Amino acid sequence: MGFTTSVTAKDIVAAVKAVPAAQGKIVVLATVAAKAESSALLTAAHELNVPIVSFAPDVLARVQVPSPSPRVENAVGTASVAEAAAILASGGSRLVLAKTARDGVTVAAARKVPSSLTNSDNETECE
């Protein structure tokens, strides 16, 4: 996920909960490293009972995404936070939800790559 500095934990939780249930269970919030210690994100992760993972802008910039943004690239050094972080946090899976924005929060989701061939968890990474 990506978000503006003015968002609250409530905004983040609402955006995450707006992800359609058909996309699966949210198991992690993923973002750019500079946002990982945001009090709003930390509080939201606590409320959602999920960990936070973060990636450096140069790592996110290497991920091909369907919706890169020059504005985001100018602001944080990568053309994608939400989509790229979702893909990376999922283990390299495809997006099941392209980025969507709501109240200053941008969310994307990717299905978690199973750790074994017998794992059939219906888990989704959200950022």
C-alpha positions in Angstrom: 0.0 0.0 0.0 0.9 3.6 -0.4 -0.6 6.5 1.5 -0.3 10.2 2.1 1.2 11.5 5.3 -2.2 12.8 6.4 -4.0 9.5 6.5 -5.1 7.9 9.8 -5.1 4.3 10.9 -8.9 4.4 10.4 -8.4 5.4 6.7 -5.9 2.5 6.2 -8.1 0.0 7.8 -11.1 1.1 5.8 -9.1 0.9 2.5 -7.9 -2.6 3.4 -11.3 -3.8 4.4 -12.7 -2.5 1.1 -10.7 -5.1 -0.7 -13.3 -7.6 -1.9 -13.5 -10.7 0.3 -13.2 -12.8 -2.9 -9.6 -11.8 -3.1 -8.8 -13.8 0.0 -7.6 -13.1 3.5 -5.2 -10.2 4.0 -2.0 -11.6 5.6 0.4 -8.7 5.4 0.6 -5.0 4.7 3.5 -4.1 2.3 4.8 -0.7 1.5 7.9 1.4 0.7 10.5 1.4 3.5 10.0 5.2 4.2 6.4 4.5 5.3 6.9 1.4 7.3 7.3 3.2 10.7 4.3 5.5 10.1 2.2 5.5 13.3 -1.0 5.3 11.2 0.3 2.1 9.4 1.6 0.6 12.7 -1.8 1.2 14.3 -3.7 -0.2 11.3 -1.5 -3.3 11.2 -2.2 -3.9 14.9 -5.9 -3.5 14.4 -5.9 -5.9 11.4 -3.5 -8.3 13.3 -1.1 -8.5 10.3 2.6 -7.8 10.0 4.2 -5.0 7.9 6.8 -5.7 5.3 8.7 -2.9 3.5 10.9 -2.6 0.4 13.5 0.0 -0.6 12.4 2.2 -3.5 15.1 0.7 -5.8 13.7 -2.8 -5.2 10.1 -1.7 -5.9 11.3 0.1 -9.0 12.5 -3.2 -10.5 9.0 -4.7 -10.5 6.9 -4.4 -13.7 3.4 -3.2 -12.8 0.4 -2.3 -14.9 -0.1 1.2 -13.5 3.2 3.0 -12.9 2.9 6.6 -11.8 5.4 9.4 -12.6 4.0 11.4 -9.7 4.8 8.6 -7.3 8.2 8.1 -8.8 9.0 11.8 -8.2 7.7 11.6 -4.6 9.3 8.3 -3.4 11.8 7.2 -6.0 9.7 4.4 -7.6 6.8 4.5 -10.0 4.9 2.0 -8.0 4.4 1.4 -4.3 1.1 -0.5 -3.9 1.3 -2.8 -6.9 5.0 -3.5 -6.7 4.9 -4.1 -2.9 2.0 -6.5 -3.3 3.8 -8.5 -5.9 7.0 -8.7 -3.9 5.3 -9.5 -0.6 3.4 -12.3 -2.4 6.6 -14.0 -3.5 6.3 -12.8 -7.1 2.6 -13.6 -7.9 0.4 -11.7 -10.2 -2.0 -9.0 -8.9 -5.5 -10.1 -8.1 -6.5 -6.5 -7.5 -4.9 -3.6 -9.3 -4.2 -0.5 -7.3 -7.3 1.4 -6.1 -7.2 4.6 -4.2 -9.5 5.8 -1.4 -9.1 8.6 1.1 -5.4 9.0 0.5 -4.6 5.3 0.7 -3.7 3.2 -2.4 -4.2 -0.6 -2.1 -3.3 -3.4 -4.4 -3.4 -7.2 -3.8 -1.6 -10.3 -5.0 -2.3 -13.9 -4.1 0.4 -15.4 -1.9 2.6 -18.0 -3.7 2.1 -21.3 -1.8 5.1 -22.5 0.2 4.4 -26.0 -1.0 2.4 -27.6 -3.8 -0.1 -29.0 -1.2 -0.8 -25.6 0.3 -4.1 -24.4 -0.8 -4.4 -21.3 1.4 -6.6 -18.6 0.1 -4.4 -15.8 1.3 -3.8 -12.4 -0.3 -1.0 -10.0 0.2 -2.2 -6.4 0.4 -0.2 -3.3 0.3 
